[in-house]
Amino acid sequence: MAASTQTDRLEFRRLAQLGLAVRLVKDCAAGWTLAGAALAVLQGLLPLAGLYLLKLLVDTLTRGLAGGDRTELWEHALTLVVLAAGVAALGVLLRNLAALATEAQAMAVTDHVADQIHRQSTTVDLAYYETPAYYDTLHRAQIEAPYRPLRIVTGLTRLAESGILMVAVAGLLMTFHWAVPLVLLAAAVPGLFVRMHFSRKFHRWQREQTEAERRSWYYHALLTAGDYAKEIRLFGIGPLVASWYRDVRTRLRGGRFRLTAERSAADCLLQGGSLVVVYAGYALAAYHVLAGRISLGDLVMIYQAFQRGMAAIQDVSGALAGLYDDSLFLSNYHEFLELRPRVTAPETPVPVPRPFREALALDNVSFAYPGSDRRVLDGVSLALRPGEVIALVGENGAGKTTLVKLVCRLYDPTAGAVTLDGIDLRRFRPEALRREIGVIFQDFARYALTARENIRLGDHELAPDDPRLAAAVRQAGAEPVIRRLPDGLDTLLSCQFAGGTELSAGQWQRIALARAFLRDSRIVVLDEPTSSLDPVAEYELFATFRRLLEGRAAILISHRFSTVRMADTIHVLAGGRIVESGSHESLMAAGGHYARMFMLQSANYR
């Protein structure tokens, strides 16, 4: 009983989402929606005029065959034909106008849905990107976004048009016999429920197969994306990956085909029953003609009305089933939009100190990623003062990059607090805090944009010709890179589009450094800032590093000890804890963890 009640509530919620579909279309294109509704009314009523003119024409011709004044009847018949042609021409015009309105609505809705998905994707926490469930939810929302809005619009238009036609034809058929419309309706209703049943089955199957669908997309990307092209060819694994793709697609295709075959079999049975009802109606109408109760024109009109009525009822049934199916998409779409960030602004945020005067501090901070009990950071405390440079070193997985993510408030600590001038970062607006931090991560982004746009993204509110862009290029030592580009800063840095060029890893790192330096921030975070630079370029960068910082505080993360030795304080992380802190000289003198790592690395150069 409880399961049945829960199912009923779910069905009610899905039906209620049909109202959301209507509101979605109306809000995105109110004017076109109004025009589409008016056109749907006209298209629904116009066929009745055609049916009635056909009845009059047949009756006129019948009278002529029975011996009436053929000249007069011919003129009357010709008038009826001209009127019928006018009705048909008007129908063509209305259909084209309706197609235009539908296309305009669909484009508006499609763009609105894409905007919502983009906004939500950039709003949710970084933590969501660490979980397969998020990617499943995003995939379900994205995969149908390009075509579902158009189906919703056309489904609503089709429902309105066919619904009006169905009511009008039902009224006409009731003049023949009151039970005829009810019989036609009864013949069509089972089809609606069967379609809704299979819509639920398809939706359930799709949710169960989301991860397999994403995996096939991933294999496709391996075979087609430039990031993997070298290794695919060098290791000769193209046929292997292609076989993985085919295996997944074969399983998915088999499951979808079985459901489609089941639905086709059910549709075949239902349509057979509908044909019996329709032709029984034809037989009844023929009997009434022979009995003299209706004219031959009435028979033709009823015959056409039967066809139009049955088609209208099936269209209404199909539109409702289609909208029900689309409501399942809307449930995926709204499931994605209902994801809520955990890193949020407080109700009454305080201003971020600018410039900060005391310290950016971690106080006994611990952190575990969502869904995991393992602490990546465990009781970490340190401080970064204005103008100071600190370095974080340690083996891979020690927690260095995670610590930076907490400083940028991409995550909140599991325990402890990160503060700026004694104020918990959770009391600031995240956007305001992040404006005070310039970051280059080890896996920095390489945008398929011009060099100017790549750098300007560090502070996109600056004008494209702002002189600070050139200053950032000088600070990052990127001037030689820009000079070699065919169009300088206006060169497209990608071969994905015409006229673009590609950079080496070291050149890209210069561009990313310029992006970090462009930001008017008081804290700079550099995660492996020289990992792709050659030794000469690295030396040149750090020979002037203090001057480049221009008094800003900095956090360096690097495995190169030649990079970190110039820091004021070096913190050594191991197992999520700070095990040593001090200057390069004091840590070397202590002979501990740092000294051992330094000696191991320097031994390679002896």
Secondary structure, DSSP 8 states (H G I E B T S, - for coil): -HHHHHHHHHHHHHHHHHHHHHHHHHHH-HHHHHHHHHHHHHHHHHHHHHHHHHHHHHHHHHHHHTT--HHHHHHHHHHHHHHHHHHHHHHHHHHHHHHHHHHHHHHHHHHHHHHHHHHHHHHS-GGGGG-HHHHHHHHHHHHTTTTHHHHHHHHHHHHHHHHHHHHHHHHHHHTT-THHHHHHHHHHHHHHHHHHHHHHHHHHHHHHTHHHHHHHHHHHHHHH-GGGHHHHHHTT-HHHHHHHHHHHHHHHHHHHHHHHHHHHHHHHHHHHHHHHHHHHHHHHHHHHHHTTSS-HHHHHHHHHHHHHHHHHHHHHHHHHHHHHHHHHHHHHHHHHHT---SS---SS-----SS--S-EEEEEEEEE-TT---EEEEEEEEEE-TT-EEEEEESTTSSHHHHHHHHTTSS--SEEEEEETTEEGGGS-HHHHHTTEEEE-TT----SSBHHHHHHGGGTTS-TT-HHHHHHHHHTT-HHHHHHSTTGGGSB--SSSTT-----HHHHHHHHHHHHHHS--SEEEEESTTTTS-HHHHHHHHHTHHHHHTT-EEEEE-S-HHHHTTSSEEEEEETTEEEEEE-HHHHHHHTSHHHHHHHHHHHTT-
